[in-house]
Amino acid sequence: MAMKSYQSHAELLLKDYLLADPLIPYTSIIGGIFACKMVYDLTNLFSSVYFKSYSNLTKLQRIEWNNRAISTFHAVLITMMSLYFVFCSDLFSDQHHAGLITFRSSALSTFALGVSVGYFIADLAMIIWFYPSLGGMEYVIHHFLSMIAVAYSMLTGEGQLYTYMVLISETTTPGVNLRWYLDTAGMKRSKAYIFNGVVIFFAWFVARILLFVYLFYHVFLHRYQIKQMHSFGQLLALVVPVALFVMNLIWFWKIFKGMKKTLAKRQ
């Protein structure tokens, strides 16, 4: 009876969630897109004034320079929100709340996910428009899967905990972008470039390997609660993290080989 009650609750949540707070999802998405545009323009203005090398870049390099500022801004914002909801907030705590963890959400958690959806829409549009200058097919797949999963979690309120766990992996983005900036500025042989590479290696291992292993363990412990989600939600909760984890492993291997090659040259 309890399981049927929760299942009925899930169905009502899917049908009526948008009607309950209709402005939160849409305003947050629009706000996220607007924030991306604002960061892009401010980066272009700031860089042209304070970085002499910026004017010497090609048009596509300047576009990528500004685009990476957008992804850095999003990464810092969503990482802070994700760490708060996963480790600090009581929203997803098994000890402080009754009911299924897979159906918990709040106005703030939904709004933050909407901002992230706005970013993925804007960034994916730029990647496709300038394809393949801003990233190959792996970036298109990564952003598309992320956008669908985050949007579903935002609109339905399902599985927001696991969405935030995955989004913690964005903590590696500022380091990756800084590496590109150093390379573009001709500082590939500097100590800062070497140090940045080492930091990326360990941050990637923690945020994109170990954390995903913990996510899979958490999903296993709460598998009966996940079964109460809508079938599409279950698919996203199980398939998307696995797909992203495989991509993370491939990129991690490339990072390891690159760091090993760079350190060998230094010796």
Secondary structure as a PSIPRED ss2 file (coil, helix, strand):
# PSIPRED VFORMAT (PSIPRED V4.0)

   1 M C   1.000  0.000  0.000
   2 A H   0.000  1.000  0.000
   3 M H   0.000  1.000  0.000
   4 K H   0.000  1.000  0.000
   5 S H   0.000  1.000  0.000
   6 Y H   0.000  1.000  0.000
   7 Q H   0.000  1.000  0.000
   8 S H   0.000  1.000  0.000
   9 H H   0.000  1.000  0.000
  10 A H   0.000  1.000  0.000
  11 E H   0.000  1.000  0.000
  12 L H   0.000  1.000  0.000
  13 L H   0.000  1.000  0.000
  14 L H   0.000  1.000  0.000
  15 K H   0.000  1.000  0.000
  16 D H   0.000  1.000  0.000
  17 Y H   0.000  1.000  0.000
  18 L H   0.000  1.000  0.000
  19 L H   0.000  1.000  0.000
  20 A H   0.000  1.000  0.000
  21 D C   1.000  0.000  0.000
  22 P C   1.000  0.000  0.000
  23 L H   0.000  1.000  0.000
  24 I H   0.000  1.000  0.000
  25 P H   0.000  1.000  0.000
  26 Y H   0.000  1.000  0.000
  27 T H   0.000  1.000  0.000
  28 S H   0.000  1.000  0.000
  29 I H   0.000  1.000  0.000
  30 I H   0.000  1.000  0.000
  31 G H   0.000  1.000  0.000
  32 G H   0.000  1.000  0.000
  33 I H   0.000  1.000  0.000
  34 F H   0.000  1.000  0.000
  35 A H   0.000  1.000  0.000
  36 C H   0.000  1.000  0.000
  37 K H   0.000  1.000  0.000
  38 M H   0.000  1.000  0.000
  39 V H   0.000  1.000  0.000
  40 Y H   0.000  1.000  0.000
  41 D H   0.000  1.000  0.000
  42 L H   0.000  1.000  0.000
  43 T H   0.000  1.000  0.000
  44 N H   0.000  1.000  0.000
  45 L H   0.000  1.000  0.000
  46 F H   0.000  1.000  0.000
  47 S H   0.000  1.000  0.000
  48 S H   0.000  1.000  0.000
  49 V H   0.000  1.000  0.000
  50 Y H   0.000  1.000  0.000
  51 F C   1.000  0.000  0.000
  52 K H   0.000  1.000  0.000
  53 S H   0.000  1.000  0.000
  54 Y H   0.000  1.000  0.000
  55 S H   0.000  1.000  0.000
  56 N H   0.000  1.000  0.000
  57 L C   1.000  0.000  0.000
  58 T C   1.000  0.000  0.000
  59 K H   0.000  1.000  0.000
  60 L H   0.000  1.000  0.000
  61 Q H   0.000  1.000  0.000
  62 R H   0.000  1.000  0.000
  63 I H   0.000  1.000  0.000
  64 E H   0.000  1.000  0.000
  65 W H   0.000  1.000  0.000
  66 N H   0.000  1.000  0.000
  67 N H   0.000  1.000  0.000
  68 R H   0.000  1.000  0.000
  69 A H   0.000  1.000  0.000
  70 I H   0.000  1.000  0.000
  71 S H   0.000  1.000  0.000
  72 T H   0.000  1.000  0.000
  73 F H   0.000  1.000  0.000
  74 H H   0.000  1.000  0.000
  75 A H   0.000  1.000  0.000
  76 V H   0.000  1.000  0.000
  77 L H   0.000  1.000  0.000
  78 I H   0.000  1.000  0.000
  79 T H   0.000  1.000  0.000
  80 M H   0.000  1.000  0.000
  81 M H   0.000  1.000  0.000
  82 S H   0.000  1.000  0.000
  83 L H   0.000  1.000  0.000
  84 Y H   0.000  1.000  0.000
  85 F H   0.000  1.000  0.000
  86 V H   0.000  1.000  0.000
  87 F H   0.000  1.000  0.000
  88 C H   0.000  1.000  0.000
  89 S C   1.000  0.000  0.000
  90 D C   1.000  0.000  0.000
  91 L C   1.000  0.000  0.000
  92 F C   1.000  0.000  0.000
  93 S C   1.000  0.000  0.000
  94 D C   1.000  0.000  0.000
  95 Q C   1.000  0.000  0.000
  96 H C   1.000  0.000  0.000
  97 H C   1.000  0.000  0.000
  98 A C   1.000  0.000  0.000
  99 G C   1.000  0.000  0.000
 100 L C   1.000  0.000  0.000
 101 I H   0.000  1.000  0.000
 102 T H   0.000  1.000  0.000
 103 F H   0.000  1.000  0.000
 104 R C   1.000  0.000  0.000
 105 S C   1.000  0.000  0.000
 106 S C   1.000  0.000  0.000
 107 A H   0.000  1.000  0.000
 108 L H   0.000  1.000  0.000
 109 S H   0.000  1.000  0.000
 110 T H   0.000  1.000  0.000
 111 F H   0.000  1.000  0.000
 112 A H   0.000  1.000  0.000
 113 L H   0.000  1.000  0.000
 114 G H   0.000  1.000  0.000
 115 V H   0.000  1.000  0.000
 116 S H   0.000  1.000  0.000
 117 V H   0.000  1.000  0.000
 118 G H   0.000  1.000  0.000
 119 Y H   0.000  1.000  0.000
 120 F H   0.000  1.000  0.000
 121 I H   0.000  1.000  0.000
 122 A H   0.000  1.000  0.000
 123 D H   0.000  1.000  0.000
 124 L H   0.000  1.000  0.000
 125 A H   0.000  1.000  0.000
 126 M H   0.000  1.000  0.000
 127 I H   0.000  1.000  0.000
 128 I H   0.000  1.000  0.000
 129 W H   0.000  1.000  0.000
 130 F C   1.000  0.000  0.000
 131 Y C   1.000  0.000  0.000
 132 P C   1.000  0.000  0.000
 133 S C   1.000  0.000  0.000
 134 L C   1.000  0.000  0.000
 135 G C   1.000  0.000  0.000
 136 G C   1.000  0.000  0.000
 137 M H   0.000  1.000  0.000
 138 E H   0.000  1.000  0.000
 139 Y H   0.000  1.000  0.000
 140 V H   0.000  1.000  0.000
 141 I H   0.000  1.000  0.000
 142 H H   0.000  1.000  0.000
 143 H H   0.000  1.000  0.000
 144 F H   0.000  1.000  0.000
 145 L H   0.000  1.000  0.000
 146 S H   0.000  1.000  0.000
 147 M H   0.000  1.000  0.000
 148 I H   0.000  1.000  0.000
 149 A H   0.000  1.000  0.000
 150 V H   0.000  1.000  0.000
 151 A H   0.000  1.000  0.000
 152 Y H   0.000  1.000  0.000
 153 S H   0.000  1.000  0.000
 154 M H   0.000  1.000  0.000
 155 L H   0.000  1.000  0.000
 156 T H   0.000  1.000  0.000
 157 G C   1.000  0.000  0.000
 158 E C   1.000  0.000  0.000
 159 G C   1.000  0.000  0.000
 160 Q H   0.000  1.000  0.000
 161 L H   0.000  1.000  0.000
 162 Y H   0.000  1.000  0.000
 163 T H   0.000  1.000  0.000
 164 Y H   0.000  1.000  0.000
 165 M H   0.000  1.000  0.000
 166 V H   0.000  1.000  0.000
 167 L H   0.000  1.000  0.000
 168 I H   0.000  1.000  0.000
 169 S H   0.000  1.000  0.000
 170 E H   0.000  1.000  0.000
 171 T H   0.000  1.000  0.000
 172 T H   0.000  1.000  0.000
 173 T H   0.000  1.000  0.000
 174 P H   0.000  1.000  0.000
 175 G H   0.000  1.000  0.000
 176 V H   0.000  1.000  0.000
 177 N H   0.000  1.000  0.000
 178 L H   0.000  1.000  0.000
 179 R H   0.000  1.000  0.000
 180 W H   0.000  1.000  0.000
 181 Y H   0.000  1.000  0.000
 182 L H   0.000  1.000  0.000
 183 D H   0.000  1.000  0.000
 184 T H   0.000  1.000  0.000
 185 A C   1.000  0.000  0.000
 186 G C   1.000  0.000  0.000
 187 M C   1.000  0.000  0.000
 188 K C   1.000  0.000  0.000
 189 R C   1.000  0.000  0.000
 190 S C   1.000  0.000  0.000
 191 K H   0.000  1.000  0.000
 192 A H   0.000  1.000  0.000
 193 Y H   0.000  1.000  0.000
 194 I H   0.000  1.000  0.000
 195 F H   0.000  1.000  0.000
 196 N H   0.000  1.000  0.000
 197 G H   0.000  1.000  0.000
 198 V H   0.000  1.000  0.000
 199 V H   0.000  1.000  0.000
 200 I H   0.000  1.000  0.000
 201 F H   0.000  1.000  0.000
 202 F H   0.000  1.000  0.000
 203 A H   0.000  1.000  0.000
 204 W H   0.000  1.000  0.000
 205 F H   0.000  1.000  0.000
 206 V H   0.000  1.000  0.000
 207 A H   0.000  1.000  0.000
 208 R H   0.000  1.000  0.000
 209 I H   0.000  1.000  0.000
 210 L H   0.000  1.000  0.000
 211 L H   0.000  1.000  0.000
 212 F H   0.000  1.000  0.000
 213 V H   0.000  1.000  0.000
 214 Y H   0.000  1.000  0.000
 215 L H   0.000  1.000  0.000
 216 F H   0.000  1.000  0.000
 217 Y H   0.000  1.000  0.000
 218 H H   0.000  1.000  0.000
 219 V H   0.000  1.000  0.000
 220 F H   0.000  1.000  0.000
 221 L H   0.000  1.000  0.000
 222 H C   1.000  0.000  0.000
 223 R H   0.000  1.000  0.000
 224 Y H   0.000  1.000  0.000
 225 Q H   0.000  1.000  0.000
 226 I H   0.000  1.000  0.000
 227 K C   1.000  0.000  0.000
 228 Q C   1.000  0.000  0.000
 229 M C   1.000  0.000  0.000
 230 H C   1.000  0.000  0.000
 231 S H   0.000  1.000  0.000
 232 F H   0.000  1.000  0.000
 233 G H   0.000  1.000  0.000
 234 Q H   0.000  1.000  0.000
 235 L H   0.000  1.000  0.000
 236 L H   0.000  1.000  0.000
 237 A H   0.000  1.000  0.000
 238 L H   0.000  1.000  0.000
 239 V H   0.000  1.000  0.000
 240 V H   0.000  1.000  0.000
 241 P H   0.000  1.000  0.000
 242 V H   0.000  1.000  0.000
 243 A H   0.000  1.000  0.000
 244 L H   0.000  1.000  0.000
 245 F H   0.000  1.000  0.000
 246 V H   0.000  1.000  0.000
 247 M H   0.000  1.000  0.000
 248 N H   0.000  1.000  0.000
 249 L H   0.000  1.000  0.000
 250 I H   0.000  1.000  0.000
 251 W H   0.000  1.000  0.000
 252 F H   0.000  1.000  0.000
 253 W H   0.000  1.000  0.000
 254 K H   0.000  1.000  0.000
 255 I H   0.000  1.000  0.000
 256 F H   0.000  1.000  0.000
 257 K H   0.000  1.000  0.000
 258 G H   0.000  1.000  0.000
 259 M H   0.000  1.000  0.000
 260 K H   0.000  1.000  0.000
 261 K H   0.000  1.000  0.000
 262 T H   0.000  1.000  0.000
 263 L H   0.000  1.000  0.000
 264 A H   0.000  1.000  0.000
 265 K H   0.000  1.000  0.000
 266 R H   0.000  1.000  0.000
 267 Q C   1.000  0.000  0.000
